Amino acid sequence: MPWVDGTRTVTDTEKFIKSSKKQQRSKKGLQFTIKSKNKICGMVGLVSTDNQTKKTEIGYWLSSRHTGKGIMTKSCKALVEYCFNNLNLNKILIRCATGNKASIGIPERLNFRKEGLLRDDTVINGKFEDLILFTLLRKEWDG
Ligand SMILES: CC(C)(COP(=O)(O)OP(=O)(O)OC[C@H]1O[C@@H](n2cnc3c(N)ncnc32)[C@H](O)[C@@H]1OP(=O)(O)O)[C@@H](O)C(=O)NCCC(=O)NCCS
């Protein structure tokens, strides 16, 4: 992910928290920590929320010690419900690098549809990468 290199120090994380709070105040984003045994083990959040077209995008990461247990699928499911039931949004996007099987597993388990391939859509380790765009519409969500 493009933000990893810029997230190495406490100051970097403080800047992230500050920008997340700004996004939250302007209703353009919303970040949640995920806790296991009262310790933060990952994050899931909304970015690029557009309240006019009622669209948002979910992003996520988990500490490697907590993968393989379904934690992120459950967290994303809760966030999807929150988007449709509480934020009155209509469309949720998830973009995954074509080689990121673990990440692709999340929208697939939650019945997102594959909407297309975004060519050279991000830079990972200095290289352009294609991203798969998964989307879910409110009318497709059965709860
Ligand atoms: C993407 C990422 C969060 C996925 O983590 P994950 O642990 O595979 O996802 P989940 O927590 O939903 O767990 C799913 C795994 O647990 C298993 N599992 C066990 N119990 C489960 C349950 N009750 N429900 C769902 N899955 C369960 C699943 O079979 C799956 O394992 P598999 O891939 O071997 O089949 C993680 O790999 C990560 O943080 N990667 C780096 C950051 C990143 O790439 N972010 C995405 C950017 S788009």
The ligand as a Gaussian input file, in Angstrom:
#p B3LYP/6-31G(d) Opt

LIG

0 1
 C       -6.070000      -7.903000       3.886000
 C       -6.017000      -8.550000       5.261000
 C       -6.682000      -7.646000       6.281000
 C       -6.747000      -9.908000       5.183000
 O       -6.589000     -10.587000       6.391000
 P       -7.274000     -12.030000       6.606000
 O       -6.889000     -12.505000       7.944000
 O       -6.992000     -12.880000       5.422000
 O       -8.818000     -11.678000       6.580000
 P       -9.883000     -12.138000       7.678000
 O       -9.525000     -11.593000       9.005000
 O      -11.212000     -11.815000       7.134000
 O       -9.678000     -13.710000       7.731000
 C       -9.971000     -14.519000       6.607000
 C       -9.189000     -15.788000       6.745000
 O       -9.556000     -16.404000       7.971000
 C      -10.263000     -17.638000       7.705000
 N      -11.381000     -17.667000       8.655000
 C      -11.362000     -18.344000       9.818000
 N      -12.511000     -18.121000      10.472000
 C      -13.282000     -17.318000       9.716000
 C      -14.561000     -16.741000       9.859000
 N      -15.307000     -16.961000      10.931000
 N      -15.034000     -15.920000       8.890000
 C      -14.291000     -15.682000       7.787000
 N      -13.051000     -16.198000       7.590000
 C      -12.552000     -17.006000       8.549000
 C      -10.669000     -17.567000       6.257000
 O      -10.768000     -18.858000       5.680000
 C       -9.503000     -16.790000       5.662000
 O       -8.371000     -17.598000       5.531000
 P       -7.862000     -18.073000       4.060000
 O       -7.544000     -16.829000       3.291000
 O       -6.680000     -18.898000       4.386000
 O       -9.019000     -18.815000       3.485000
 C       -4.537000      -8.788000       5.684000
 O       -3.942000      -9.712000       4.814000
 C       -3.701000      -7.501000       5.675000
 O       -3.771000      -6.704000       6.610000
 N       -2.912000      -7.301000       4.628000
 C       -2.080000      -6.129000       4.514000
 C       -2.882000      -4.883000       4.276000
 C       -3.709000      -4.935000       3.008000
 O       -3.332000      -5.557000       2.039000
 N       -4.863000      -4.249000       3.060000
 C       -5.808000      -4.235000       1.976000
 C       -5.627000      -3.089000       1.083000
 S       -6.915000      -3.101000      -0.157000

